[in-house]
Amino acid sequence: MNELMLPDVPATSAPSAPARMEAFTFGDPVPVLDRREIMDYFESVLVGKWYEPPVSLDGLAKAFRSAVHHSSPIYVKLNILSSCFLPHPALSRADFEAWALDDLVLGNAYMERRASRLGRTIKLVPAKARYVRRGKEVDQYWWVPGWGLEAEFPRGEVFHLMKPDLNQEIYGIPEYLAAIASALLNESATLFRRKYYLNGSHAGFILYLTDATQQQDDVDNLREALMNAKGPGNFRNLFVFAPNGKPDGLQVIPVSEVAAKDEFMSIKNVTRDDLLAAHRVPPQLMGIIPNNTGGFGDVEKAAQVFARNELVPLMNRYRQLNDWLGEEVIRFEPYTITSEAPPAIQS
């Protein structure tokens, strides 16, 4: 929690008094170079039988759907990887997608090996990284879905794929972590605007009447018509009658337009750019409409550069499972973009 102490300045007409200090709380977000760096000394804390992750995995999983430009780039990578993946008798396409999703969202992915009596790999089953904890012993992993429900995996039968971290080597850290604040700000702006319209207690416009020649009955009927027009979730309109006022005896003053000129669009656009920069996915691959007349350029060239810079390194990372197993289970076909029409779907 970050607090800013400001003095309460007295009015000029009041006698001088000692300044009082009042706290203004801004919530949990703090700069990365503020007091939070003291937590780096704790790294991954040992709690009983296992180490706790340095970043809340539950928080990362919940923040995954906080903004459309945060989850969509991850699904773009996942869909392309799944389309290039070649299923293996020991690893299905669905299990690979679950394993890759854990890696892209949480920075950690675990694969449990099910072996026969002769030691041959029969099945590879992904373990949800959100509930896996690394034990204090070598090659020890725990399944912790809840309090008092922990169970130890067989030793040496769990492969841990992790994104490297600067502060510790026990758990991986997702590479988009710097953009989490932008994703949450994007979500807050959307929820604020949604609650603004659902509330329905704000004014839509002010009907300003200054013409003194109007009959009082007509004025009363107009006021009653405006009162009966509002309903649940609608804007509440206001009526002001000021006889002998200025020219333009009847005016409609829109109030909602004032509220519409806030920073909503700026926040949405800036946070979107932050998230796209963190995930490094070309906007044309995500269906984003360009604001300029020139567009985003050639989509095929952008997809080829994206595949070379992002997908190939991801595929190579996932091939680490082959080195651990001693056999080729993770296989990909080349990612190609063709202009040919897709085959017809048979009914």
ZALO-181856 format. One record per residue (C-alpha): residue number from 1; residue in three letters; chain; x, z, y. Coordinates in steps of 0.001 Angstrom, whole numbers, always signed. Example, Ala and Ser with C-alpha at 12.3 -4.5 7.8 and 13.67 -1.06 7.14 Angstrom:
! residues 2
<firo=1 kolmar=ALA minu=A px=+12300 pz=+7800 py=-4500>
<firo=2 kolmar=SER minu=A px=+13670 pz=+7140 py=-1060>
This chain:
! residues 347
<firo=1 kolmar=MET minu=A px=+0 pz=+0 py=+0>
<firo=2 kolmar=ASN minu=A px=+1371 pz=-976 py=+3382>
<firo=3 kolmar=GLU minu=A px=+329 pz=+1068 py=+6420>
<firo=4 kolmar=LEU minu=A px=+841 pz=+388 py=+10091>
<firo=5 kolmar=MET minu=A px=+772 pz=+3363 py=+12463>
<firo=6 kolmar=LEU minu=A px=-566 pz=+2585 py=+15926>
<firo=7 kolmar=PRO minu=A px=-1199 pz=+5062 py=+18754>
<firo=8 kolmar=ASP minu=A px=-4717 pz=+5458 py=+20124>
<firo=9 kolmar=VAL minu=A px=-4227 pz=+4594 py=+23840>
<firo=10 kolmar=PRO minu=A px=-6626 pz=+6547 py=+26118>
<firo=11 kolmar=ALA minu=A px=-8698 pz=+4857 py=+28815>
<firo=12 kolmar=THR minu=A px=-7221 pz=+4715 py=+32305>
<firo=13 kolmar=SER minu=A px=-10063 pz=+6764 py=+33789>
<firo=14 kolmar=ALA minu=A px=-9661 pz=+9605 py=+31317>
<firo=15 kolmar=PRO minu=A px=-7086 pz=+12335 py=+31778>
<firo=16 kolmar=SER minu=A px=-3840 pz=+11932 py=+29936>
<firo=17 kolmar=ALA minu=A px=-3840 pz=+13292 py=+26423>
<firo=18 kolmar=PRO minu=A px=-1358 pz=+13392 py=+23578>
<firo=19 kolmar=ALA minu=A px=-1314 pz=+10142 py=+21618>
<firo=20 kolmar=ARG minu=A px=-3018 pz=+10308 py=+18220>
<firo=21 kolmar=MET minu=A px=-1731 pz=+8343 py=+15231>
<firo=22 kolmar=GLU minu=A px=-4250 pz=+6450 py=+13124>
<firo=23 kolmar=ALA minu=A px=-3555 pz=+4558 py=+9897>
<firo=24 kolmar=PHE minu=A px=-4649 pz=+973 py=+9383>
<firo=25 kolmar=THR minu=A px=-4537 pz=+9 py=+5713>
<firo=26 kolmar=PHE minu=A px=-3932 pz=-3602 py=+4750>
<firo=27 kolmar=GLY minu=A px=-4212 pz=-3232 py=+961>
<firo=28 kolmar=ASP minu=A px=-1778 pz=-3929 py=-1841>
<firo=29 kolmar=PRO minu=A px=+120 pz=-7102 py=-769>
<firo=30 kolmar=VAL minu=A px=+3570 pz=-6321 py=+639>
<firo=31 kolmar=PRO minu=A px=+6588 pz=-8498 py=+1472>
<firo=32 kolmar=VAL minu=A px=+8974 pz=-9154 py=-1411>
<firo=33 kolmar=LEU minu=A px=+11832 pz=-7545 py=+530>
<firo=34 kolmar=ASP minu=A px=+9854 pz=-4415 py=+1423>
<firo=35 kolmar=ARG minu=A px=+9790 pz=-1187 py=-570>
<firo=36 kolmar=ARG minu=A px=+8603 pz=-3025 py=-3664>
<firo=37 kolmar=GLU minu=A px=+12169 pz=-3936 py=-4724>
<firo=38 kolmar=ILE minu=A px=+12647 pz=-370 py=-5956>
<firo=39 kolmar=MET minu=A px=+10495 pz=-1374 py=-8933>
<firo=40 kolmar=ASP minu=A px=+13231 pz=-3777 py=-10014>
<firo=41 kolmar=TYR minu=A px=+15257 pz=-800 py=-11178>
<firo=42 kolmar=PHE minu=A px=+12577 pz=+49 py=-13720>
<firo=43 kolmar=GLU minu=A px=+12486 pz=-3508 py=-15115>
<firo=44 kolmar=SER minu=A px=+10566 pz=-3307 py=-18420>
<firo=45 kolmar=VAL minu=A px=+9761 pz=+348 py=-18987>
<firo=46 kolmar=LEU minu=A px=+9993 pz=+1713 py=-22521>
<firo=47 kolmar=VAL minu=A px=+6673 pz=+3341 py=-23410>
<firo=48 kolmar=GLY minu=A px=+6873 pz=+4992 py=-26782>
<firo=49 kolmar=LYS minu=A px=+7360 pz=+2249 py=-29376>
<firo=50 kolmar=TRP minu=A px=+7470 pz=-803 py=-27126>
<firo=51 kolmar=TYR minu=A px=+8403 pz=-2062 py=-23675>
<firo=52 kolmar=GLU minu=A px=+5790 pz=-2713 py=-21033>
<firo=53 kolmar=PRO minu=A px=+5978 pz=-6112 py=-19254>
<firo=54 kolmar=PRO minu=A px=+7371 pz=-6058 py=-15694>
<firo=55 kolmar=VAL minu=A px=+4245 pz=-7924 py=-14494>
<firo=56 kolmar=SER minu=A px=+712 pz=-7119 py=-15610>
<firo=57 kolmar=LEU minu=A px=-312 pz=-9680 py=-18219>
<firo=58 kolmar=ASP minu=A px=-3947 pz=-8722 py=-17706>
<firo=59 kolmar=GLY minu=A px=-3584 pz=-9472 py=-14005>
<firo=60 kolmar=LEU minu=A px=-2008 pz=-12862 py=-14680>
<firo=61 kolmar=ALA minu=A px=-4795 pz=-13750 py=-17112>
<firo=62 kolmar=LYS minu=A px=-7480 pz=-12775 py=-14592>
<firo=63 kolmar=ALA minu=A px=-5756 pz=-14603 py=-11734>
<firo=64 kolmar=PHE minu=A px=-5633 pz=-17770 py=-13849>
<firo=65 kolmar=ARG minu=A px=-9176 pz=-18651 py=-12777>
<firo=66 kolmar=SER minu=A px=-8932 pz=-17337 py=-9230>
<firo=67 kolmar=ALA minu=A px=-8471 pz=-20792 py=-7666>
<firo=68 kolmar=VAL minu=A px=-9195 pz=-24283 py=-8900>
<firo=69 kolmar=HIS minu=A px=-5777 pz=-25518 py=-7760>
<firo=70 kolmar=HIS minu=A px=-4134 pz=-22805 py=-9840>
<firo=71 kolmar=SER minu=A px=-5833 pz=-23423 py=-13176>
<firo=72 kolmar=SER minu=A px=-6188 pz=-27203 py=-12871>
<firo=73 kolmar=PRO minu=A px=-2424 pz=-28007 py=-12793>
<firo=74 kolmar=ILE minu=A px=-1891 pz=-25846 py=-15864>
<firo=75 kolmar=TYR minu=A px=-4656 pz=-27651 py=-17727>
<firo=76 kolmar=VAL minu=A px=-3148 pz=-30999 py=-16672>
<firo=77 kolmar=LYS minu=A px=+158 pz=-30060 py=-18303>
<firo=78 kolmar=LEU minu=A px=-1613 pz=-28660 py=-21354>
<firo=79 kolmar=ASN minu=A px=-3759 pz=-31750 py=-21869>
<firo=80 kolmar=ILE minu=A px=-796 pz=-34122 py=-21628>
<firo=81 kolmar=LEU minu=A px=+1288 pz=-31988 py=-23993>
<firo=82 kolmar=SER minu=A px=-1590 pz=-31830 py=-26462>
<firo=83 kolmar=SER minu=A px=-2068 pz=-35595 py=-26340>
<firo=84 kolmar=CYS minu=A px=+1617 pz=-36131 py=-27166>
<firo=85 kolmar=PHE minu=A px=+1849 pz=-33421 py=-29838>
<firo=86 kolmar=LEU minu=A px=+2086 pz=-34554 py=-33459>
<firo=87 kolmar=PRO minu=A px=+287 pz=-32064 py=-35720>
<firo=88 kolmar=HIS minu=A px=+2179 pz=-30520 py=-38629>
<firo=89 kolmar=PRO minu=A px=+778 pz=-29097 py=-41864>
<firo=90 kolmar=ALA minu=A px=+1930 pz=-25676 py=-40715>
<firo=91 kolmar=LEU minu=A px=+791 pz=-26015 py=-37088>
<firo=92 kolmar=SER minu=A px=-2455 pz=-27614 py=-35986>
<firo=93 kolmar=ARG minu=A px=-3121 pz=-29117 py=-32584>
<firo=94 kolmar=ALA minu=A px=-5509 pz=-26286 py=-31661>
<firo=95 kolmar=ASP minu=A px=-2909 pz=-23620 py=-32485>
<firo=96 kolmar=PHE minu=A px=-298 pz=-25487 py=-30476>
<firo=97 kolmar=GLU minu=A px=-2630 pz=-25613 py=-27444>
<firo=98 kolmar=ALA minu=A px=-3211 pz=-21849 py=-27638>
<firo=99 kolmar=TRP minu=A px=+530 pz=-21236 py=-27911>
<firo=100 kolmar=ALA minu=A px=+1383 pz=-23566 py=-25021>
<firo=101 kolmar=LEU minu=A px=-1352 pz=-22083 py=-22813>
<firo=102 kolmar=ASP minu=A px=+136 pz=-18613 py=-23214>
<firo=103 kolmar=ASP minu=A px=+3526 pz=-19973 py=-22176>
<firo=104 kolmar=LEU minu=A px=+2199 pz=-21805 py=-19120>
<firo=105 kolmar=VAL minu=A px=+61 pz=-18911 py=-17858>
<firo=106 kolmar=LEU minu=A px=+1910 pz=-15760 py=-18932>
<firo=107 kolmar=GLY minu=A px=+5500 pz=-17002 py=-19301>
<firo=108 kolmar=ASN minu=A px=+5543 pz=-15641 py=-22872>
<firo=109 kolmar=ALA minu=A px=+4428 pz=-17250 py=-26122>
<firo=110 kolmar=TYR minu=A px=+4607 pz=-15772 py=-29618>
<firo=111 kolmar=MET minu=A px=+4388 pz=-17593 py=-32938>
<firo=112 kolmar=GLU minu=A px=+3911 pz=-15633 py=-36167>
<firo=113 kolmar=ARG minu=A px=+5313 pz=-17157 py=-39321>
<firo=114 kolmar=ARG minu=A px=+3324 pz=-16813 py=-42528>
<firo=115 kolmar=ALA minu=A px=+5656 pz=-17386 py=-45488>
<firo=116 kolmar=SER minu=A px=+5200 pz=-17758 py=-49231>
<firo=117 kolmar=ARG minu=A px=+6871 pz=-15548 py=-51827>
<firo=118 kolmar=LEU minu=A px=+9705 pz=-18041 py=-51981>
<firo=119 kolmar=GLY minu=A px=+10237 pz=-17857 py=-48215>
<firo=120 kolmar=ARG minu=A px=+8748 pz=-21261 py=-47403>
<firo=121 kolmar=THR minu=A px=+6741 pz=-21531 py=-44190>
<firo=122 kolmar=ILE minu=A px=+3063 pz=-21936 py=-45014>
<firo=123 kolmar=LYS minu=A px=+1390 pz=-21379 py=-41663>
<firo=124 kolmar=LEU minu=A px=+2325 pz=-20790 py=-38044>
<firo=125 kolmar=VAL minu=A px=-215 pz=-18687 py=-36149>
<firo=126 kolmar=PRO minu=A px=+41 pz=-18094 py=-32381>
<firo=127 kolmar=ALA minu=A px=-362 pz=-14462 py=-31340>
<firo=128 kolmar=LYS minu=A px=-2074 pz=-13865 py=-28001>
<firo=129 kolmar=ALA minu=A px=+740 pz=-13009 py=-25616>
<firo=130 kolmar=ARG minu=A px=-1564 pz=-10810 py=-23570>
<firo=131 kolmar=TYR minu=A px=-1638 pz=-8234 py=-26383>
<firo=132 kolmar=VAL minu=A px=+1890 pz=-8564 py=-27816>
<firo=133 kolmar=ARG minu=A px=+4576 pz=-6056 py=-26882>
<firo=134 kolmar=ARG minu=A px=+8256 pz=-6144 py=-27677>
<firo=135 kolmar=GLY minu=A px=+9473 pz=-3113 py=-29617>
<firo=136 kolmar=LYS minu=A px=+12565 pz=-1073 py=-28929>
<firo=137 kolmar=GLU minu=A px=+14121 pz=-2167 py=-32221>
<firo=138 kolmar=VAL minu=A px=+15675 pz=-5553 py=-32899>
<firo=139 kolmar=ASP minu=A px=+13119 pz=-8238 py=-33882>
<firo=140 kolmar=GLN minu=A px=+10294 pz=-5721 py=-33540>
<firo=141 kolmar=TYR minu=A px=+6965 pz=-6755 py=-32043>
<firo=142 kolmar=TRP minu=A px=+3697 pz=-4872 py=-31718>
<firo=143 kolmar=TRP minu=A px=+110 pz=-6067 py=-31535>
<firo=144 kolmar=VAL minu=A px=-1609 pz=-3863 py=-28924>
<firo=145 kolmar=PRO minu=A px=-5184 pz=-5079 py=-28259>
<firo=146 kolmar=GLY minu=A px=-6313 pz=-1639 py=-27088>
<firo=147 kolmar=TRP minu=A px=-5565 pz=+2062 py=-27002>
<firo=148 kolmar=GLY minu=A px=-4792 pz=+3402 py=-30479>
<firo=149 kolmar=LEU minu=A px=-5140 pz=-34 py=-32123>
<firo=150 kolmar=GLU minu=A px=-1472 pz=-992 py=-32280>
<firo=151 kolmar=ALA minu=A px=-42 pz=-2681 py=-35359>
<firo=152 kolmar=GLU minu=A px=+3510 pz=-3816 py=-36049>
<firo=153 kolmar=PHE minu=A px=+4301 pz=-7403 py=-36968>
<firo=154 kolmar=PRO minu=A px=+6555 pz=-8023 py=-39978>
<firo=155 kolmar=ARG minu=A px=+10173 pz=-7881 py=-38892>
<firo=156 kolmar=GLY minu=A px=+11809 pz=-11237 py=-38314>
<firo=157 kolmar=GLU minu=A px=+8542 pz=-13183 py=-38570>
<firo=158 kolmar=VAL minu=A px=+7721 pz=-13543 py=-34855>
<firo=159 kolmar=PHE minu=A px=+9268 pz=-16137 py=-32553>
<firo=160 kolmar=HIS minu=A px=+9256 pz=-15250 py=-28851>
<firo=161 kolmar=LEU minu=A px=+9368 pz=-18084 py=-26319>
<firo=162 kolmar=MET minu=A px=+9942 pz=-16750 py=-22814>
<firo=163 kolmar=LYS minu=A px=+10648 pz=-17984 py=-19300>
<firo=164 kolmar=PRO minu=A px=+13898 pz=-16459 py=-18017>
<firo=165 kolmar=ASP minu=A px=+13808 pz=-13684 py=-15439>
<firo=166 kolmar=LEU minu=A px=+16510 pz=-12491 py=-13043>
<firo=167 kolmar=ASN minu=A px=+15877 pz=-8771 py=-13512>
<firo=168 kolmar=GLN minu=A px=+15422 pz=-8313 py=-17259>
<firo=169 kolmar=GLU minu=A px=+15676 pz=-10148 py=-20569>
<firo=170 kolmar=ILE minu=A px=+12860 pz=-8571 py=-22548>
<firo=171 kolmar=TYR minu=A px=+9860 pz=-10518 py=-21266>
<firo=172 kolmar=GLY minu=A px=+9372 pz=-13857 py=-19578>
<firo=173 kolmar=ILE minu=A px=+8021 pz=-14338 py=-16070>
<firo=174 kolmar=PRO minu=A px=+5823 pz=-17324 py=-15105>
<firo=175 kolmar=GLU minu=A px=+7461 pz=-19655 py=-12620>
<firo=176 kolmar=TYR minu=A px=+4411 pz=-19813 py=-10333>
<firo=177 kolmar=LEU minu=A px=+4530 pz=-16081 py=-9588>
<firo=178 kolmar=ALA minu=A px=+5413 pz=-16685 py=-5919>
<firo=179 kolmar=ALA minu=A px=+2097 pz=-18520 py=-5428>
<firo=180 kolmar=ILE minu=A px=-157 pz=-15731 py=-6741>
<firo=181 kolmar=ALA minu=A px=-815 pz=-14457 py=-3203>
<firo=182 kolmar=SER minu=A px=-1948 pz=-17950 py=-2158>
<firo=183 kolmar=ALA minu=A px=-4276 pz=-18203 py=-5155>
<firo=184 kolmar=LEU minu=A px=-5879 pz=-14853 py=-4367>
<firo=185 kolmar=LEU minu=A px=-6215 pz=-15760 py=-667>
<firo=186 kolmar=ASN minu=A px=-7913 pz=-19005 py=-1687>
<firo=187 kolmar=GLU minu=A px=-10334 pz=-17040 py=-3845>
<firo=188 kolmar=SER minu=A px=-11032 pz=-14514 py=-1074>
<firo=189 kolmar=ALA minu=A px=-11828 pz=-17268 py=+1429>
<firo=190 kolmar=THR minu=A px=-14234 pz=-18932 py=-1001>
<firo=191 kolmar=LEU minu=A px=-15989 pz=-15680 py=-1878>
<firo=192 kolmar=PHE minu=A px=-16300 pz=-14723 py=+1793>
<firo=193 kolmar=ARG minu=A px=-17941 pz=-18036 py=+2660>
<firo=194 kolmar=ARG minu=A px=-20245 pz=-17795 py=-380>
<firo=195 kolmar=LYS minu=A px=-21352 pz=-14283 py=+542>
<firo=196 kolmar=TYR minu=A px=-21840 pz=-15453 py=+4130>
<firo=197 kolmar=TYR minu=A px=-24459 pz=-17992 py=+3047>
<firo=198 kolmar=LEU minu=A px=-26060 pz=-15792 py=+378>
<firo=199 kolmar=ASN minu=A px=-26501 pz=-12956 py=+2853>
<firo=200 kolmar=GLY minu=A px=-28939 pz=-14884 py=+5031>
<firo=201 kolmar=SER minu=A px=-28993 pz=-12198 py=+7729>
<firo=202 kolmar=HIS minu=A px=-27028 pz=-14174 py=+10312>
<firo=203 kolmar=ALA minu=A px=-28552 pz=-16283 py=+13043>
<firo=204 kolmar=GLY minu=A px=-28945 pz=-19998 py=+12638>
<firo=205 kolmar=PHE minu=A px=-29717 pz=-20822 py=+16264>
<firo=206 kolmar=ILE minu=A px=-31102 pz=-19310 py=+19479>
<firo=207 kolmar=LEU minu=A px=-34194 pz=-20947 py=+21015>
<firo=208 kolmar=TYR minu=A px=-33701 pz=-20337 py=+24726>
<firo=209 kolmar=LEU minu=A px=-36840 pz=-20841 py=+26859>
<firo=210 kolmar=THR minu=A px=-36679 pz=-20439 py=+30655>
<firo=211 kolmar=ASP minu=A px=-39634 pz=-22533 py=+31793>
<firo=212 kolmar=ALA minu=A px=-42046 pz=-20144 py=+33595>
<firo=213 kolmar=THR minu=A px=-44875 pz=-22710 py=+33480>
<firo=214 kolmar=GLN minu=A px=-45371 pz=-22151 py=+29766>
<firo=215 kolmar=GLN minu=A px=-48538 pz=-20341 py=+28762>
<firo=216 kolmar=GLN minu=A px=-48010 pz=-16895 py=+27269>
<firo=217 kolmar=ASP minu=A px=-50124 pz=-17821 py=+24254>
<firo=218 kolmar=ASP minu=A px=-47876 pz=-20785 py=+23540>
<firo=219 kolmar=VAL minu=A px=-44812 pz=-18565 py=+23832>
<firo=220 kolmar=ASP minu=A px=-46295 pz=-16019 py=+21420>
<firo=221 kolmar=ASN minu=A px=-47254 pz=-18742 py=+18946>
<firo=222 kolmar=LEU minu=A px=-43751 pz=-20168 py=+19071>
<firo=223 kolmar=ARG minu=A px=-42212 pz=-16743 py=+18488>
<firo=224 kolmar=GLU minu=A px=-44529 pz=-16089 py=+15555>
<firo=225 kolmar=ALA minu=A px=-43763 pz=-19502 py=+14032>
<firo=226 kolmar=LEU minu=A px=-40032 pz=-18762 py=+14145>
<firo=227 kolmar=MET minu=A px=-40541 pz=-15343 py=+12553>
<firo=228 kolmar=ASN minu=A px=-42604 pz=-16784 py=+9709>
<firo=229 kolmar=ALA minu=A px=-40111 pz=-19597 py=+9102>
<firo=230 kolmar=LYS minu=A px=-37387 pz=-17355 py=+7747>
<firo=231 kolmar=GLY minu=A px=-37239 pz=-16382 py=+4118>
<firo=232 kolmar=PRO minu=A px=-34835 pz=-14821 py=+1610>
<firo=233 kolmar=GLY minu=A px=-31415 pz=-16415 py=+1904>
<firo=234 kolmar=ASN minu=A px=-32290 pz=-18471 py=+4983>
<firo=235 kolmar=PHE minu=A px=-30774 pz=-18294 py=+8419>
<firo=236 kolmar=ARG minu=A px=-32549 pz=-15995 py=+10855>
<firo=237 kolmar=ASN minu=A px=-33318 pz=-17761 py=+14097>
<firo=238 kolmar=LEU minu=A px=-33606 pz=-15977 py=+17449>
<firo=239 kolmar=PHE minu=A px=-36019 pz=-16582 py=+20346>
<firo=240 kolmar=VAL minu=A px=-35262 pz=-15715 py=+23974>
<firo=241 kolmar=PHE minu=A px=-37856 pz=-16128 py=+26771>
<firo=242 kolmar=ALA minu=A px=-36455 pz=-15856 py=+30293>
<firo=243 kolmar=PRO minu=A px=-38975 pz=-16997 py=+32926>
<firo=244 kolmar=ASN minu=A px=-37667 pz=-18605 py=+36114>
<firo=245 kolmar=GLY minu=A px=-34334 pz=-19223 py=+34504>
<firo=246 kolmar=LYS minu=A px=-31894 pz=-22055 py=+34954>
<firo=247 kolmar=PRO minu=A px=-32712 pz=-25757 py=+34525>
<firo=248 kolmar=ASP minu=A px=-33209 pz=-27247 py=+31057>
<firo=249 kolmar=GLY minu=A px=-36092 pz=-24923 py=+30368>
<firo=250 kolmar=LEU minu=A px=-35989 pz=-25309 py=+26569>
<firo=251 kolmar=GLN minu=A px=-32637 pz=-25229 py=+24762>
<firo=252 kolmar=VAL minu=A px=-31524 pz=-24845 py=+21158>
<firo=253 kolmar=ILE minu=A px=-28184 pz=-23035 py=+20948>
<firo=254 kolmar=PRO minu=A px=-26651 pz=-23267 py=+17429>
<firo=255 kolmar=VAL minu=A px=-24929 pz=-20023 py=+16498>
<firo=256 kolmar=SER minu=A px=-23850 pz=-20938 py=+12984>
<firo=257 kolmar=GLU minu=A px=-21523 pz=-23628 py=+14339>
<firo=258 kolmar=VAL minu=A px=-19464 pz=-20918 py=+15993>
<firo=259 kolmar=ALA minu=A px=-18984 pz=-19186 py=+12667>
<firo=260 kolmar=ALA minu=A px=-18209 pz=-22513 py=+11009>
<firo=261 kolmar=LYS minu=A px=-15192 pz=-23008 py=+13256>
<firo=262 kolmar=ASP minu=A px=-13192 pz=-20334 py=+11481>
<firo=263 kolmar=GLU minu=A px=-10030 pz=-20787 py=+9451>
<firo=264 kolmar=PHE minu=A px=-11802 pz=-21509 py=+6168>
<firo=265 kolmar=MET minu=A px=-10642 pz=-25104 py=+5840>
<firo=266 kolmar=SER minu=A px=-7126 pz=-24243 py=+6998>
<firo=267 kolmar=ILE minu=A px=-6843 pz=-21436 py=+4467>
<firo=268 kolmar=LYS minu=A px=-8140 pz=-23651 py=+1666>
<firo=269 kolmar=ASN minu=A px=-5751 pz=-26485 py=+2519>
<firo=270 kolmar=VAL minu=A px=-2668 pz=-24321 py=+3032>
<firo=271 kolmar=THR minu=A px=-3184 pz=-22317 py=-148>
<firo=272 kolmar=ARG minu=A px=-3867 pz=-25526 py=-2063>
<firo=273 kolmar=ASP minu=A px=-550 pz=-26960 py=-902>
<firo=274 kolmar=ASP minu=A px=+1238 pz=-23752 py=-1910>
<firo=275 kolmar=LEU minu=A px=-228 pz=-23890 py=-5406>
<firo=276 kolmar=LEU minu=A px=+540 pz=-27580 py=-5865>
<firo=277 kolmar=ALA minu=A px=+4118 pz=-26945 py=-4759>
<firo=278 kolmar=ALA minu=A px=+4430 pz=-24091 py=-7247>
<firo=279 kolmar=HIS minu=A px=+3055 pz=-26107 py=-10187>
<firo=280 kolmar=ARG minu=A px=+4662 pz=-29415 py=-9120>
<firo=281 kolmar=VAL minu=A px=+1768 pz=-31567 py=-10327>
<firo=282 kolmar=PRO minu=A px=+1046 pz=-34738 py=-8311>
<firo=283 kolmar=PRO minu=A px=-2307 pz=-34383 py=-6514>
<firo=284 kolmar=GLN minu=A px=-3546 pz=-37784 py=-7706>
<firo=285 kolmar=LEU minu=A px=-3377 pz=-36541 py=-11301>
<firo=286 kolmar=MET minu=A px=-5777 pz=-33721 py=-10405>
<firo=287 kolmar=GLY minu=A px=-8493 pz=-35821 py=-8778>
<firo=288 kolmar=ILE minu=A px=-7755 pz=-34636 py=-5231>
<firo=289 kolmar=ILE minu=A px=-9122 pz=-36980 py=-2553>
<firo=290 kolmar=PRO minu=A px=-6461 pz=-37875 py=+51>
<firo=291 kolmar=ASN minu=A px=-7182 pz=-37140 py=+3697>
<firo=292 kolmar=ASN minu=A px=-5140 pz=-40048 py=+5021>
<firo=293 kolmar=THR minu=A px=-5967 pz=-43730 py=+4758>
<firo=294 kolmar=GLY minu=A px=-2740 pz=-44534 py=+2904>
<firo=295 kolmar=GLY minu=A px=-3599 pz=-42339 py=-69>
<firo=296 kolmar=PHE minu=A px=-1078 pz=-40708 py=-2393>
<firo=297 kolmar=GLY minu=A px=+701 pz=-43848 py=-3548>
<firo=298 kolmar=ASP minu=A px=+988 pz=-45413 py=-6986>
<firo=299 kolmar=VAL minu=A px=-501 pz=-43050 py=-9551>
<firo=300 kolmar=GLU minu=A px=+1450 pz=-44575 py=-12446>
<firo=301 kolmar=LYS minu=A px=+4804 pz=-44028 py=-10745>
<firo=302 kolmar=ALA minu=A px=+3819 pz=-40476 py=-9863>
<firo=303 kolmar=ALA minu=A px=+2815 pz=-39820 py=-13477>
<firo=304 kolmar=GLN minu=A px=+6103 pz=-41217 py=-14767>
<firo=305 kolmar=VAL minu=A px=+8173 pz=-39060 py=-12424>
<firo=306 kolmar=PHE minu=A px=+6046 pz=-36041 py=-13310>
<firo=307 kolmar=ALA minu=A px=+6529 pz=-36688 py=-17026>
<firo=308 kolmar=ARG minu=A px=+10297 pz=-36991 py=-16661>
<firo=309 kolmar=ASN minu=A px=+10764 pz=-33968 py=-14403>
<firo=310 kolmar=GLU minu=A px=+8196 pz=-31577 py=-15884>
<firo=311 kolmar=LEU minu=A px=+6895 pz=-32638 py=-19296>
<firo=312 kolmar=VAL minu=A px=+10223 pz=-33526 py=-20932>
<firo=313 kolmar=PRO minu=A px=+11756 pz=-30109 py=-20113>
<firo=314 kolmar=LEU minu=A px=+8597 pz=-28418 py=-21447>
<firo=315 kolmar=MET minu=A px=+8772 pz=-30389 py=-24680>
<firo=316 kolmar=ASN minu=A px=+12426 pz=-29450 py=-25095>
<firo=317 kolmar=ARG minu=A px=+11594 pz=-25782 py=-24548>
<firo=318 kolmar=TYR minu=A px=+8940 pz=-25868 py=-27252>
<firo=319 kolmar=ARG minu=A px=+11437 pz=-27429 py=-29665>
<firo=320 kolmar=GLN minu=A px=+13240 pz=-24075 py=-29656>
<firo=321 kolmar=LEU minu=A px=+10766 pz=-23107 py=-32374>
<firo=322 kolmar=ASN minu=A px=+12363 pz=-25760 py=-34604>
<firo=323 kolmar=ASP minu=A px=+15777 pz=-24137 py=-34165>
<firo=324 kolmar=TRP minu=A px=+14341 pz=-20753 py=-35107>
<firo=325 kolmar=LEU minu=A px=+12515 pz=-22069 py=-38174>
<firo=326 kolmar=GLY minu=A px=+15231 pz=-24426 py=-39363>
<firo=327 kolmar=GLU minu=A px=+12749 pz=-27273 py=-39756>
<firo=328 kolmar=GLU minu=A px=+11045 pz=-29720 py=-37417>
<firo=329 kolmar=VAL minu=A px=+7529 pz=-28500 py=-36713>
<firo=330 kolmar=ILE minu=A px=+7241 pz=-29239 py=-32996>
<firo=331 kolmar=ARG minu=A px=+7186 pz=-33010 py=-32563>
<firo=332 kolmar=PHE minu=A px=+6015 pz=-35165 py=-29677>
<firo=333 kolmar=GLU minu=A px=+5398 pz=-38832 py=-29261>
<firo=334 kolmar=PRO minu=A px=+6604 pz=-40415 py=-25997>
<firo=335 kolmar=TYR minu=A px=+4284 pz=-40049 py=-23030>
<firo=336 kolmar=THR minu=A px=+3293 pz=-43556 py=-22028>
<firo=337 kolmar=ILE minu=A px=+821 pz=-44978 py=-19542>
<firo=338 kolmar=THR minu=A px=-810 pz=-48226 py=-20605>
<firo=339 kolmar=SER minu=A px=-3186 pz=-50506 py=-18771>
<firo=340 kolmar=GLU minu=A px=-4936 pz=-51528 py=-21960>
<firo=341 kolmar=ALA minu=A px=-8544 pz=-50527 py=-22434>
<firo=342 kolmar=PRO minu=A px=-9079 pz=-47521 py=-24741>
<firo=343 kolmar=PRO minu=A px=-10580 pz=-48188 py=-28155>
<firo=344 kolmar=ALA minu=A px=-14358 pz=-48091 py=-28352>
<firo=345 kolmar=ILE minu=A px=-15920 pz=-44883 py=-29602>
<firo=346 kolmar=GLN minu=A px=-17775 pz=-45433 py=-32841>
<firo=347 kolmar=SER minu=A px=-21205 pz=-43881 py=-33020>
